[in-house]
Amino acid sequence: MKRLLFLLILIISAALLPAQSLATQPTPQPLPYFQDFVTLIWGSGIYPEGMQGWRIGGMSDAYNLSEPVSNRPMEAGADASTTRANLQNYKGKIGFICSDIADISLVFAIQTTGQRNISLSYDIMTIRNPYGYLGSNRINEATMLYRVGNSGPFTMLDGLEYVNNSILKTSAGDTSPQKLESRSIVLPAECENQPEVQLRLASRYVSGSGGSPGFTIDNIVVTGEEMPTVPVILSSFTATALSTAAVRLDWCTQSETGVLGFYLLRGKHDPASAELISALIPATNSSQTQNYSHTDSSLTEPGLYHYWLQILDLDGSQAWHGPVSVILQSASDSQTPQIPLQTGITSVFPNPFNPDAFIEYHLEKASPVSFSIYDKRGRLIRRLEPAPQNAGSHRLYWDGLDGSGSPCPTGIYHIRMDAGSQKYFARAALIK
């Protein structure tokens, strides 16, 4: 009796546990990724590396974006006469057939680490089409879904939809394509620089009834562009008067790669006539935020001073940031030193930039502010709207993307700042 009670408790406990997916996650493949199935033997039921067949649930007139329920086998030696709801090896290409109770999908995974502008292209076709067979008039649609990582819902990629036609094709031994079409798309920006992105060919009912067509994919190509290595991402560079003869310079980096160190220069006009005021300040070359500080104690008279930060890389290249300005007042002046800045854009740096830039601006008083970025033909390509700002100096980050999330091409860009009823302008060059 105790044994029966123990078994009953085990059964009830198992029933109460959340359902776990039994589906295998495909191994992400590096870019560039090419799959034309030329090495796939027609008599094989083994998926190529980085691919897997899944059952998602039951078919409906909407794409099922959910997690997979289980794996699905691939039938070897399939042709237009094959009817089972499975993945199908169609002799140099892979497809699937769905049924009312089995929503079948083909998924493959890619790795986009260090890559941007991920481009996907493939051929899609129908191998089996039972339209007109025993009264069938089924029209289905197929498209590509994606998700970042290997958990959570999928998202549909718009513009890739494909439907079968109404021409019967069910002959044994026939693996020729019907209604062969090509598809291509640039994946959303969230797919860039990711350890895993899954792409899933899925289908849904459109109209009619009867058997489903065998949708098939071939000649898959996924490529990307190498993301440029940014030696330093500088998030701030400031100057603060400490006394009538000393200025503290502070700067903060978000990441550093291949950087030798930093120099500080002081001048009255431009960096060409500025004097070096520091020895080489070694860089940490860390991916974490780093804060640096240096005090200029060699000042002997009051006045307006400008400071520049020079960044020297290990490969000998260099970059300049600044100027930041400060006024030193005489000892007899009791007022706090102030910089007489007016509302407007003070600088864009680096300039030229690639791929991103910081827009520095100043507000004499608190105000809503927005920025519009135009290309050389005067077309609005991006609008940036930071939260309302207090009076003072501020910095805005532009990632070099347009309003749709696509990278902007090389060229001159005009930046308009709107603060209240006033407009201010700057220009920056993007050079790739």
DOKEFI-121019 format. One record per residue (C-alpha): residue number from 1; residue in three letters; x, y, z. Coordinates in nm, 4 decimals. Example, Ala and Ser with C-alpha at 12.3 -4.5 7.8 and 13.67 -1.06 7.14 Angstrom:
{1,'ALA',{1.2300,-0.4500,0.7800}},
{2,'SER',{1.3670,-0.1060,0.7140}},
This chain:
{1,'MET',{0.0000,0.0000,0.0000}},
{2,'LYS',{0.2796,0.2401,0.0896}},
{3,'ARG',{0.4543,0.1548,-0.2375}},
{4,'LEU',{0.1398,0.2327,-0.4396}},
{5,'LEU',{0.0970,0.5606,-0.2534}},
{6,'PHE',{0.4604,0.6521,-0.3252}},
{7,'LEU',{0.4158,0.5825,-0.6991}},
{8,'LEU',{0.0968,0.7882,-0.7061}},
{9,'ILE',{0.2797,1.0840,-0.5489}},
{10,'LEU',{0.5563,1.0566,-0.8114}},
{11,'ILE',{0.3023,1.0554,-1.0960}},
{12,'ILE',{0.1155,1.3578,-0.9599}},
{13,'SER',{0.4414,1.5477,-0.9008}},
{14,'ALA',{0.5578,1.4822,-1.2560}},
{15,'ALA',{0.2245,1.6037,-1.3925}},
{16,'LEU',{0.2573,1.9298,-1.1997}},
{17,'LEU',{0.6084,2.0072,-1.3310}},
{18,'PRO',{0.6265,2.2602,-1.6168}},
{19,'ALA',{0.6583,2.1045,-1.9606}},
{20,'GLN',{1.0136,2.0995,-2.0953}},
{21,'SER',{1.0937,2.1164,-2.4655}},
{22,'LEU',{1.2586,1.7998,-2.5935}},
{23,'ALA',{1.3867,1.9778,-2.9036}},
{24,'THR',{1.7576,1.9834,-2.9842}},
{25,'GLN',{1.9123,2.3270,-3.0311}},
{26,'PRO',{2.1310,2.3434,-3.3453}},
{27,'THR',{2.4960,2.4440,-3.3042}},
{28,'PRO',{2.5562,2.8044,-3.4231}},
{29,'GLN',{2.7739,2.8207,-3.7361}},
{30,'PRO',{3.0230,3.1044,-3.7974}},
{31,'LEU',{2.9871,3.3541,-4.0789}},
{32,'PRO',{3.0071,3.3463,-4.3724}},
{33,'TYR',{2.7613,3.0567,-4.3789}},
{34,'PHE',{2.6837,2.8698,-4.7018}},
{35,'GLN',{2.4569,2.5668,-4.7386}},
{36,'ASP',{2.3706,2.4229,-5.0794}},
{37,'PHE',{2.3347,2.0610,-4.9568}},
{38,'VAL',{2.5709,1.9259,-5.2261}},
{39,'THR',{2.7275,1.6902,-4.9695}},
{40,'LEU',{2.3901,1.5697,-4.8395}},
{41,'ILE',{2.3370,1.2150,-4.9667}},
{42,'TRP',{1.9788,1.1588,-5.0869}},
{43,'GLY',{1.9561,0.8431,-4.8799}},
{44,'SER',{2.0631,1.0170,-4.5564}},
{45,'GLY',{1.8390,1.1138,-4.2667}},
{46,'ILE',{2.1131,1.3079,-4.0830}},
{47,'TYR',{2.0827,1.6856,-4.0682}},
{48,'PRO',{2.3777,1.9008,-4.1801}},
{49,'GLU',{2.5778,2.0615,-3.8997}},
{50,'GLY',{2.3896,2.3592,-3.7525}},
{51,'MET',{2.0436,2.2426,-3.8693}},
{52,'GLN',{1.7521,2.0674,-3.6998}},
{53,'GLY',{1.3921,1.9723,-3.7718}},
{54,'TRP',{1.1263,2.0692,-3.5181}},
{55,'ARG',{0.7598,2.0164,-3.4460}},
{56,'ILE',{0.6095,2.3352,-3.3030}},
{57,'GLY',{0.2516,2.2247,-3.2407}},
{58,'GLY',{-0.0584,2.2068,-3.4596}},
{59,'MET',{-0.1074,2.3999,-3.7849}},
{60,'SER',{-0.3318,2.7073,-3.8106}},
{61,'ASP',{-0.3774,3.0161,-4.0244}},
{62,'ALA',{-0.1182,3.2074,-3.8157}},
{63,'TYR',{0.2537,3.1496,-3.7802}},
{64,'ASN',{0.3348,2.9719,-3.4568}},
{65,'LEU',{0.6114,3.1765,-3.2939}},
{66,'SER',{0.6407,2.9540,-2.9874}},
{67,'GLU',{0.9168,2.7280,-2.8612}},
{68,'PRO',{0.9472,2.3891,-3.0345}},
{69,'VAL',{0.7720,2.0896,-2.8788}},
{70,'SER',{1.0047,1.8178,-3.0042}},
{71,'ASN',{1.2513,1.7120,-3.2727}},
{72,'ARG',{1.1282,1.5816,-3.6044}},
{73,'PRO',{1.3102,1.3259,-3.8202}},
{74,'MET',{1.4215,1.3884,-4.1767}},
{75,'GLU',{1.3014,1.1292,-4.4265}},
{76,'ALA',{1.5701,0.9993,-4.6602}},
{77,'GLY',{1.5001,0.9627,-5.0310}},
{78,'ALA',{1.1902,1.1842,-5.0317}},
{79,'ASP',{1.0205,1.3010,-5.3521}},
{80,'ALA',{0.6965,1.4589,-5.4715}},
{81,'SER',{0.5022,1.1447,-5.3794}},
{82,'THR',{0.6108,1.1521,-5.0123}},
{83,'THR',{0.3148,1.2433,-4.7887}},
{84,'ARG',{0.4293,1.2067,-4.4272}},
{85,'ALA',{0.4425,1.5177,-4.2059}},
{86,'ASN',{0.8170,1.5330,-4.1514}},
{87,'LEU',{1.1305,1.7030,-4.2741}},
{88,'GLN',{1.2182,1.5739,-4.6201}},
{89,'ASN',{1.5527,1.5089,-4.7903}},
{90,'TYR',{1.4617,1.6108,-5.1449}},
{91,'LYS',{1.7934,1.5169,-5.3127}},
{92,'GLY',{2.0186,1.8194,-5.2634}},
{93,'LYS',{1.7696,2.0335,-5.0734}},
{94,'ILE',{1.5629,2.0066,-4.7535}},
{95,'GLY',{1.1918,2.0720,-4.7143}},
{96,'PHE',{0.8989,1.9801,-4.4936}},
{97,'ILE',{0.5339,1.8790,-4.5072}},
{98,'CYS',{0.2904,1.9838,-4.2337}},
{99,'SER',{-0.0421,1.8451,-4.1171}},
{100,'ASP',{-0.3261,1.9645,-3.8953}},
{101,'ILE',{-0.1562,1.8192,-3.5863}},
{102,'ALA',{0.2063,1.8750,-3.6851}},
{103,'ASP',{0.3432,2.2232,-3.7564}},
{104,'ILE',{0.6871,2.1318,-3.8936}},
{105,'SER',{0.9812,2.3736,-3.9255}},
{106,'LEU',{1.3447,2.3677,-4.0338}},
{107,'VAL',{1.5772,2.5713,-3.8095}},
{108,'PHE',{1.9429,2.6634,-3.8470}},
{109,'ALA',{2.1680,2.8699,-3.6201}},
{110,'ILE',{2.4438,3.1204,-3.6967}},
{111,'GLN',{2.7030,3.3040,-3.4889}},
{112,'THR',{2.7401,3.6760,-3.5683}},
{113,'THR',{3.0023,3.7723,-3.3089}},
{114,'GLY',{3.2052,4.0670,-3.4382}},
{115,'GLN',{2.9755,4.1031,-3.7421}},
{116,'ARG',{2.7209,4.3656,-3.8461}},
{117,'ASN',{2.4865,4.4181,-4.1451}},
{118,'ILE',{2.3898,4.0497,-4.1483}},
{119,'SER',{2.2505,3.9536,-4.4892}},
{120,'LEU',{2.0399,3.6408,-4.5522}},
{121,'SER',{1.9507,3.4972,-4.8946}},
{122,'TYR',{1.8046,3.1637,-5.0037}},
{123,'ASP',{1.6000,2.9891,-5.2716}},
{124,'ILE',{1.2537,2.8582,-5.1854}},
{125,'MET',{1.0360,2.6245,-5.3896}},
{126,'THR',{0.7660,2.3570,-5.3801}},
{127,'ILE',{0.8553,1.9905,-5.4378}},
{128,'ARG',{0.5239,1.8223,-5.3555}},
{129,'ASN',{0.2019,2.0038,-5.4425}},
{130,'PRO',{-0.1179,1.7999,-5.3925}},
{131,'TYR',{-0.3433,2.0799,-5.5189}},
{132,'GLY',{-0.6164,1.9096,-5.7262}},
{133,'TYR',{-0.5422,1.5609,-5.5901}},
{134,'LEU',{-0.8542,1.3963,-5.4430}},
{135,'GLY',{-1.0245,1.7346,-5.4130}},
{136,'SER',{-0.7372,1.9114,-5.2346}},
{137,'ASN',{-0.7208,2.2879,-5.2875}},
{138,'ARG',{-0.4778,2.3765,-5.0094}},
{139,'ILE',{-0.2771,2.6995,-5.0342}},
{140,'ASN',{-0.0102,2.7507,-4.7681}},
{141,'GLU',{0.2408,3.0279,-4.7060}},
{142,'ALA',{0.6002,3.0015,-4.5851}},
{143,'THR',{0.8405,3.2612,-4.4489}},
{144,'MET',{1.1478,3.2984,-4.2291}},
{145,'LEU',{1.1359,3.3657,-3.8554}},
{146,'TYR',{1.4238,3.4627,-3.6272}},
{147,'ARG',{1.5207,3.4955,-3.2641}},
{148,'VAL',{1.8391,3.5984,-3.0828}},
{149,'GLY',{1.9605,3.3144,-2.8624}},
{150,'ASN',{1.7895,2.9774,-2.8233}},
{151,'SER',{1.4913,3.0546,-2.6038}},
{152,'GLY',{1.1809,3.2699,-2.6190}},
{153,'PRO',{0.9409,3.3441,-2.9038}},
{154,'PHE',{1.0410,3.3946,-3.2666}},
{155,'THR',{0.9740,3.7057,-3.4770}},
{156,'MET',{0.8566,3.7098,-3.8379}},
{157,'LEU',{1.0783,3.8691,-4.1036}},
{158,'ASP',{0.8513,4.0777,-4.3265}},
{159,'GLY',{0.8669,4.0635,-4.7052}},
{160,'LEU',{0.9822,3.7012,-4.7443}},
{161,'GLU',{0.6403,3.5351,-4.7784}},
{162,'TYR',{0.6021,3.2537,-5.0349}},
{163,'VAL',{0.2889,3.0583,-5.1399}},
{164,'ASN',{0.2432,2.7447,-5.3481}},
{165,'ASN',{0.0558,2.7530,-5.6769}},
{166,'SER',{-0.2365,2.5394,-5.7972}},
{167,'ILE',{-0.0468,2.2990,-6.0267}},
{168,'LEU',{-0.0561,1.9325,-5.9251}},
{169,'LYS',{0.2875,1.7758,-5.8643}},
{170,'THR',{0.2933,1.4372,-5.6876}},
{171,'SER',{0.4934,1.1993,-5.9089}},
{172,'ALA',{0.7270,0.9410,-5.7586}},
{173,'GLY',{1.0950,1.0144,-5.8144}},
{174,'ASP',{1.0275,1.3841,-5.8877}},
{175,'THR',{1.2494,1.6202,-5.6865}},
{176,'SER',{1.2485,1.9082,-5.9351}},
{177,'PRO',{1.1534,2.2563,-5.8072}},
{178,'GLN',{0.8132,2.4072,-5.8725}},
{179,'LYS',{0.7686,2.7854,-5.8503}},
{180,'LEU',{1.1352,2.8462,-5.7656}},
{181,'GLU',{1.1896,3.1941,-5.6147}},
{182,'SER',{1.4749,3.3742,-5.4393}},
{183,'ARG',{1.4558,3.5710,-5.1178}},
{184,'SER',{1.7012,3.8102,-4.9491}},
{185,'ILE',{1.6951,4.0441,-4.6516}},
{186,'VAL',{1.9240,4.2289,-4.4107}},
{187,'LEU',{1.8498,4.0993,-4.0627}},
{188,'PRO',{1.7457,4.3448,-3.7870}},
{189,'ALA',{2.0246,4.5219,-3.5980}},
{190,'GLU',{1.9574,4.3113,-3.2866}},
{191,'CYS',{2.1010,4.0123,-3.4785}},
{192,'GLU',{2.4429,4.1782,-3.5026}},
{193,'ASN',{2.7374,4.0728,-3.2842}},
{194,'GLN',{2.5523,3.7831,-3.1208}},
{195,'PRO',{2.6805,3.4413,-3.0107}},
{196,'GLU',{2.3647,3.2821,-3.1507}},
{197,'VAL',{2.0855,3.3768,-3.3900}},
{198,'GLN',{1.8300,3.1140,-3.4951}},
{199,'LEU',{1.6505,3.1280,-3.8317}},
{200,'ARG',{1.3452,2.9113,-3.8845}},
{201,'LEU',{1.1554,2.8357,-4.2062}},
{202,'ALA',{0.7896,2.8048,-4.1042}},
{203,'SER',{0.4484,2.7864,-4.2728}},
{204,'ARG',{0.0797,2.8563,-4.2136}},
{205,'TYR',{-0.2567,2.7813,-4.3735}},
{206,'VAL',{-0.3934,3.0411,-4.6158}},
{207,'SER',{-0.6982,2.8840,-4.7780}},
{208,'GLY',{-0.8611,2.5614,-4.8914}},
{209,'SER',{-0.8346,2.2141,-4.7446}},
{210,'GLY',{-0.6558,1.8879,-4.8057}},
{211,'GLY',{-0.2882,1.7948,-4.8028}},
{212,'SER',{-0.0144,2.0522,-4.7497}},
{213,'PRO',{0.2596,2.1312,-5.0028}},
{214,'GLY',{0.6230,2.0407,-4.9472}},
{215,'PHE',{0.8008,2.3739,-4.9062}},
{216,'THR',{1.1761,2.3455,-4.9646}},
{217,'ILE',{1.4864,2.5606,-4.9138}},
{218,'ASP',{1.8233,2.5611,-5.0922}},
{219,'ASN',{2.1324,2.7766,-5.1527}},
{220,'ILE',{2.1307,2.9450,-4.8102}},
{221,'VAL',{2.3856,3.2258,-4.7731}},
{222,'VAL',{2.4380,3.4342,-4.4580}},
{223,'THR',{2.7137,3.6962,-4.4582}},
{224,'GLY',{2.8131,3.9982,-4.2513}},
{225,'GLU',{3.0658,4.2779,-4.2288}},
{226,'GLU',{3.3473,4.2884,-3.9763}},
{227,'MET',{3.2675,4.5385,-3.7041}},
{228,'PRO',{3.5412,4.8012,-3.6843}},
{229,'THR',{3.7497,4.7918,-3.3712}},
{230,'VAL',{3.7170,5.1183,-3.1825}},
{231,'PRO',{4.0402,5.1683,-2.9830}},
{232,'VAL',{3.8766,5.4050,-2.7317}},
{233,'ILE',{3.5175,5.4930,-2.6538}},
{234,'LEU',{3.5516,5.8220,-2.4670}},
{235,'SER',{3.2442,5.9206,-2.2691}},
{236,'SER',{3.3674,6.2410,-2.1011}},
{237,'PHE',{3.6545,6.4908,-2.0944}},
{238,'THR',{3.6276,6.7873,-1.8545}},
{239,'ALA',{3.8392,7.0657,-1.7055}},
{240,'THR',{3.7813,7.2125,-1.3562}},
{241,'ALA',{3.9585,7.5122,-1.2009}},
{242,'LEU',{4.0889,7.4140,-0.8560}},
{243,'SER',{4.2512,7.7437,-0.7660}},
{244,'THR',{4.4029,8.0492,-0.9297}},
{245,'ALA',{4.6953,7.8346,-1.0492}},
{246,'ALA',{4.5665,7.4778,-1.0970}},
{247,'VAL',{4.3239,7.2938,-1.3265}},
{248,'ARG',{4.2132,6.9326,-1.2889}},
{249,'LEU',{4.1481,6.7352,-1.6073}},
{250,'ASP',{3.9244,6.4288,-1.5898}},
{251,'TRP',{3.8302,6.1833,-1.8619}},
{252,'CYS',{3.6389,5.8575,-1.8695}},
{253,'THR',{3.6561,5.5725,-2.1209}},
{254,'GLN',{3.3925,5.3017,-2.1674}},
{255,'SER',{3.6381,5.0602,-2.3317}},
{256,'GLU',{3.9951,5.0544,-2.4612}},
{257,'THR',{4.1634,4.8264,-2.7143}},
{258,'GLY',{4.5224,4.8503,-2.8389}},
{259,'VAL',{4.5857,5.1868,-2.6725}},
{260,'LEU',{4.9366,5.2903,-2.5639}},
{261,'GLY',{4.8321,5.5877,-2.3527}},
{262,'PHE',{4.7255,5.9512,-2.3270}},
{263,'TYR',{4.8905,6.2932,-2.3501}},
{264,'LEU',{4.7417,6.6249,-2.2330}},
{265,'LEU',{4.8107,6.9542,-2.4067}},
{266,'ARG',{4.7281,7.3154,-2.3171}},
{267,'GLY',{4.7022,7.6135,-2.5450}},
{268,'LYS',{4.5333,7.9424,-2.6235}},
{269,'HIS',{4.4093,7.8652,-2.9738}},
{270,'ASP',{4.4509,7.5209,-3.1388}},
{271,'PRO',{4.6395,7.1940,-3.0674}},
{272,'ALA',{4.9085,7.2771,-3.3243}},
{273,'SER',{5.0360,7.5590,-3.1006}},
{274,'ALA',{4.9577,7.3840,-2.7695}},
{275,'GLU',{5.2248,7.2666,-2.5283}},
{276,'LEU',{5.2537,6.9200,-2.3788}},
{277,'ILE',{5.1733,6.9283,-2.0047}},
{278,'SER',{5.1942,6.5597,-1.9127}},
{279,'ALA',{5.4150,6.2576,-1.9554}},
{280,'LEU',{5.2565,5.9566,-2.1256}},
{281,'ILE',{4.9673,5.8356,-1.9077}},
{282,'PRO',{4.9460,5.4568,-1.9654}},
{283,'ALA',{4.6151,5.3097,-2.0814}},
{284,'THR',{4.4540,5.0141,-1.9045}},
{285,'ASN',{4.3110,4.8509,-2.2229}},
{286,'SER',{4.0056,4.7299,-2.0372}},
{287,'SER',{3.6537,4.6611,-2.1565}},
{288,'GLN',{3.5288,4.8165,-1.8311}},
{289,'THR',{3.4762,5.1857,-1.7541}},
{290,'GLN',{3.8034,5.3601,-1.6590}},
{291,'ASN',{3.8465,5.7039,-1.5000}},
{292,'TYR',{4.1616,5.9155,-1.5384}},
{293,'SER',{4.2694,6.2441,-1.3783}},
{294,'HIS',{4.5626,6.4824,-1.4132}},
{295,'THR',{4.6246,6.8197,-1.2446}},
{296,'ASP',{4.7900,7.1022,-1.4352}},
{297,'SER',{4.9755,7.3017,-1.1670}},
{298,'SER',{5.2075,7.4979,-1.3945}},
{299,'LEU',{4.9769,7.7954,-1.4571}},
{300,'THR',{5.1189,8.1365,-1.3651}},
{301,'GLU',{4.8579,8.3893,-1.4775}},
{302,'PRO',{4.4793,8.4208,-1.5067}},
{303,'GLY',{4.3012,8.3829,-1.8384}},
{304,'LEU',{4.1173,8.1439,-2.0692}},
{305,'TYR',{4.2878,7.8096,-2.1292}},
{306,'HIS',{4.2017,7.5287,-2.3714}},
{307,'TYR',{4.2968,7.1639,-2.3179}},
{308,'TRP',{4.3216,6.8723,-2.5617}},
{309,'LEU',{4.3459,6.5002,-2.4970}},
{310,'GLN',{4.5678,6.3054,-2.7371}},
{311,'ILE',{4.5167,5.9268,-2.7572}},
{312,'LEU',{4.8102,5.7255,-2.8896}},
{313,'ASP',{4.7502,5.3691,-3.0120}},
{314,'LEU',{4.9949,5.0799,-3.0146}},
{315,'ASP',{5.0035,5.0860,-3.3956}},
{316,'GLY',{5.1228,5.4479,-3.3929}},
{317,'SER',{4.7905,5.6075,-3.4889}},
{318,'GLN',{4.6481,5.8882,-3.2789}},
{319,'ALA',{4.3250,6.0718,-3.2107}},
{320,'TRP',{4.2448,6.4104,-3.0580}},
{321,'HIS',{3.9595,6.5158,-2.8331}},
{322,'GLY',{3.8692,6.8619,-2.7142}},
{323,'PRO',{3.9127,7.1349,-2.6560}},
{324,'VAL',{3.7653,7.1746,-2.3106}},
{325,'SER',{3.8011,7.5258,-2.1725}},
{326,'VAL',{3.8382,7.6876,-1.8326}},
{327,'ILE',{3.8896,8.0422,-1.7049}},
{328,'LEU',{4.1379,8.1105,-1.4268}},
{329,'GLN',{4.0652,8.4296,-1.2401}},
{330,'SER',{4.3027,8.6364,-1.0321}},
{331,'ALA',{4.3311,8.5866,-0.6578}},
{332,'SER',{4.1554,8.9203,-0.5971}},
{333,'ASP',{3.8417,8.7980,-0.7792}},
{334,'SER',{3.6187,8.6135,-0.5300}},
{335,'GLN',{3.3719,8.4821,-0.7885}},
{336,'THR',{3.3774,8.1175,-0.8928}},
{337,'PRO',{3.5528,8.0754,-1.2281}},
{338,'GLN',{3.3017,8.0312,-1.5098}},
{339,'ILE',{3.3203,7.9532,-1.8783}},
{340,'PRO',{3.1163,8.1987,-2.0877}},
{341,'LEU',{2.9411,7.9453,-2.3115}},
{342,'GLN',{2.6299,8.0146,-2.5165}},
{343,'THR',{2.3518,7.7823,-2.6277}},
{344,'GLY',{2.4551,7.5763,-2.9301}},
{345,'ILE',{2.6566,7.2807,-3.0560}},
{346,'THR',{3.0110,7.3140,-2.9223}},
{347,'SER',{3.1708,7.0196,-3.1061}},
{348,'VAL',{3.1236,6.6853,-3.2781}},
{349,'PHE',{3.3974,6.4356,-3.2089}},
{350,'PRO',{3.5702,6.2501,-3.3418}},
{351,'ASN',{3.5328,6.4325,-3.6712}},
{352,'PRO',{3.5689,6.2609,-3.9133}},
{353,'PHE',{3.4025,5.9673,-3.7355}},
{354,'ASN',{3.3431,5.5958,-3.7992}},
{355,'PRO',{3.0964,5.4592,-3.7123}},
{356,'ASP',{2.9711,5.6694,-3.4189}},
{357,'ALA',{3.0145,6.0207,-3.2827}},
{358,'PHE',{2.9424,6.2358,-2.9784}},
{359,'ILE',{2.7584,6.5670,-3.0193}},
{360,'GLU',{2.8553,6.8143,-2.7463}},
{361,'TYR',{2.6253,7.1074,-2.6820}},
{362,'HIS',{2.5542,7.3760,-2.4251}},
{363,'LEU',{2.2331,7.5271,-2.2886}},
{364,'GLU',{2.2264,7.8665,-2.1181}},
{365,'LYS',{1.8987,7.7681,-1.9511}},
{366,'ALA',{1.6898,7.4553,-1.9090}},
{367,'SER',{1.5108,7.3680,-2.2318}},
{368,'PRO',{1.3657,7.0834,-2.4394}},
{369,'VAL',{1.6160,6.9977,-2.7123}},
{370,'SER',{1.6171,6.7804,-3.0248}},
{371,'PHE',{1.8626,6.7015,-3.3019}},
{372,'SER',{1.7927,6.6376,-3.6702}},
{373,'ILE',{2.0598,6.4807,-3.8919}},
{374,'TYR',{2.0486,6.5399,-4.2691}},
{375,'ASP',{2.2557,6.3932,-4.5501}},
{376,'LYS',{2.4298,6.6094,-4.8116}},
{377,'ARG',{2.1112,6.6165,-5.0238}},
{378,'GLY',{1.9107,6.7599,-4.7357}},
{379,'ARG',{1.7151,6.4447,-4.6581}},
{380,'LEU',{1.6314,6.3812,-4.2925}},
{381,'ILE',{1.7946,6.0507,-4.1990}},
{382,'ARG',{1.7749,6.0478,-3.8177}},
{383,'ARG',{1.6113,6.2375,-3.5339}},
{384,'LEU',{1.7503,6.2247,-3.1796}},
{385,'GLU',{1.5424,6.3523,-2.8893}},
{386,'PRO',{1.7110,6.3465,-2.5480}},
{387,'ALA',{1.5068,6.4217,-2.2385}},
{388,'PRO',{1.4683,6.7906,-2.1415}},
{389,'GLN',{1.8054,6.9153,-2.0167}},
{390,'ASN',{1.9110,7.1543,-1.7440}},
{391,'ALA',{2.1385,7.4480,-1.8154}},
{392,'GLY',{2.4993,7.3470,-1.8758}},
{393,'SER',{2.7101,7.1331,-2.1061}},
{394,'HIS',{2.5813,6.8000,-2.2364}},
{395,'ARG',{2.6811,6.5184,-2.4665}},
{396,'LEU',{2.4659,6.3129,-2.7051}},
{397,'TYR',{2.5694,5.9817,-2.8641}},
{398,'TRP',{2.4923,5.9044,-3.2308}},
{399,'ASP',{2.5591,5.5461,-3.3386}},
{400,'GLY',{2.5886,5.6331,-3.7102}},
{401,'LEU',{2.2591,5.4624,-3.7971}},
{402,'ASP',{1.9654,5.6123,-3.9831}},
{403,'GLY',{1.6064,5.6067,-3.8620}},
{404,'SER',{1.5492,5.2513,-3.9875}},
{405,'GLY',{1.8523,5.1154,-3.8052}},
{406,'SER',{2.0745,5.0857,-4.1144}},
{407,'PRO',{2.4349,5.2139,-4.1124}},
{408,'CYS',{2.4779,5.5488,-4.2839}},
{409,'PRO',{2.7171,5.5569,-4.5822}},
{410,'THR',{3.0316,5.7658,-4.6114}},
{411,'GLY',{2.9504,6.1347,-4.6567}},
{412,'ILE',{2.8952,6.4761,-4.5029}},
{413,'TYR',{2.6123,6.5066,-4.2499}},
{414,'HIS',{2.4484,6.8259,-4.1272}},
{415,'ILE',{2.3305,6.8343,-3.7665}},
{416,'ARG',{2.0578,7.0742,-3.6576}},
{417,'MET',{1.9931,7.1386,-3.2904}},
{418,'ASP',{1.6524,7.2783,-3.1898}},
{419,'ALA',{1.6388,7.4423,-2.8461}},
{420,'GLY',{1.3155,7.6301,-2.7853}},
{421,'SER',{1.2550,7.8471,-3.0921}},
{422,'GLN',{1.6270,7.8680,-3.1815}},
{423,'LYS',{1.8203,7.6490,-3.4262}},
{424,'TYR',{2.1936,7.5731,-3.4300}},
{425,'PHE',{2.4002,7.3846,-3.6866}},
{426,'ALA',{2.7149,7.1720,-3.7144}},
{427,'ARG',{2.8670,6.9464,-3.9753}},
{428,'ALA',{3.0418,6.6089,-3.9461}},
{429,'ALA',{3.2059,6.3699,-4.1907}},
{430,'LEU',{3.1520,5.9916,-4.1804}},
{431,'ILE',{3.4463,5.8166,-4.3450}},
{432,'LYS',{3.4539,5.4363,-4.3669}},
